[in-house]
Amino acid sequence: MDSFNRALTGLSGIRRFATPRLVLSLAGLFLVILAACDFRVNIPGKVYHHFIVFDITQSMNVKDIALGDDQVSRLQYSKKLVIEALADLPCGSEIALGIFTGHRSFALFKAVEVCEHYTEISSAIDAIDWRMAWEARSEVSKGIFSALEVSENLLDEPVNVVFLTDGHEAPPLHETYRPKYSGQNKAVSGAIIGIGGSLPVPIPLYSYKGNFIGYWKAGQVLQVDNYSLGRSTNDGKAPVGVDDENLQKRIEQGTEHLSSLKESHLQELSRTLNLHYFNASPGTDLKALLKSREFISKKTKSTVLAPYFSALALLCFLLFYLWQSLRRVADKSWPAVLKRADDKLR
């Protein structure tokens, strides 16, 4: 009997020691430790895999995009759109970045998880610059074909190609001898994003150090396609010198030193390749497009539990500091509540 009484006395002592505030503080500390351990669980979910390619050719330096009171270049606008859209993708989604110039697209890095590496991805996008170009040409069609081919080796799963460009081909394309996609990537998926205004404007000219020195003039660029000038195709199948008698007139009246969004050209490419086309005019965003139903990849994704543990820990510490106030409110209100309930029962 004495042992039983001592046990009861010990339990009452524990109850006096284990106050609500102590329990809350210990629970909060335990949750902080769990948050620091980087626990993860695998749950099924909808994620996205995108290979985002930026056109960094010189026409993308044209400042014909109005953002508030500022005029920004097409490339700057492209980067802003993508950074904002990536923040809206669900965790587990993976992003690869690439750039296009000349006739090829080049992957800057393979696909990485968007939430864990968002800061690094955003920094990489911010650092993309036209001076990274290795060629002055802008064969957009071939660049898109190249991006589709490159995308095959970025991930074990199919990747959606998102290609941001104004569609300005330099040198211009011949009406008959246009490049055709002959790649092996049959599971083509993605979108061509049209960037730029509809009015032709001069293309800025910069020195090799990046200093603005004027605009490209008509005589400094090719005003007609290579075939019209008597140059053969790469495979040698096209005849040489296929242009009409008005070649000189076409050169004199050419406007290839001016640039605008070549929307009809990009729409035709998107139809040919079975890609989406999206005109990214000011006021639009890419969030809905990058989360299109067609782009969903269902898989088990690794979910980080640290944010949930941290939120619960914060709640425990908040209740810890508010506990006395809550007790005072309860002590004042509950007697009145009980009295009203007792009166009703009578």
Stockholm file with secondary structure:
# STOCKHOLM 1.0

chainA/1-346         MDSFNRALTGLSGIRRFATPRLVLSLAGLFLVILAACDFRVNIPGKVYHHFIVFDITQSMNVKDIALGDDQVSRLQYSKKLVIEALADLPCGSEIALGIFTGHRSFALFKAVEVCEHYTEISSAIDAIDWRMAWEARSEVSKGIFSALEVSENLLDEPVNVVFLTDGHEAPPLHETYRPKYSGQNKAVSGAIIGIGGSLPVPIPLYSYKGNFIGYWKAGQVLQVDNYSLGRSTNDGKAPVGVDDENLQKRIEQGTEHLSSLKESHLQELSRTLNLHYFNASPGTDLKALLKSREFISKKTKSTVLAPYFSALALLCFLLFYLWQSLRRVADKSWPAVLKRADDKLR
#=GR chainA/1-346 SS CHHHHHHHHHHHHHHHHSCHHHHHHHHHHHHHHHHHTTCEEEEEEEEEEEEEEEECSGGGGCCCEEETTEEECHHHHHHHHHHHHHTTSCTTCEEEEEEEEBTEEEEEEEEEETTTTHHHHHHHHHHCCGGGCSCSCBCHHHHHHHHHHHGGGSCSSCCEEEEEECCCCBSCCCSSCCCCCCCSCCSCCEEEEECSCSSCEECEEECTTSCEEEECCGGGSCCSCTTTTTCCCTTSCSCSSCCCTTHHHHHHTCCTTEECCCHHHHHHHHHHHTCEEEECCTTCCSHHHHTCGGGEEEEEEEEECHHHHHHHHHHHHHHHHHHHHHHHHHHHHHHHHHHHHHHHHC
#=GC SS_cons         CHHHHHHHHHHHHHHHHSCHHHHHHHHHHHHHHHHHTTCEEEEEEEEEEEEEEEECSGGGGCCCEEETTEEECHHHHHHHHHHHHHTTSCTTCEEEEEEEEBTEEEEEEEEEETTTTHHHHHHHHHHCCGGGCSCSCBCHHHHHHHHHHHGGGSCSSCCEEEEEECCCCBSCCCSSCCCCCCCSCCSCCEEEEECSCSSCEECEEECTTSCEEEECCGGGSCCSCTTTTTCCCTTSCSCSSCCCTTHHHHHHTCCTTEECCCHHHHHHHHHHHTCEEEECCTTCCSHHHHTCGGGEEEEEEEEECHHHHHHHHHHHHHHHHHHHHHHHHHHHHHHHHHHHHHHHHC
//
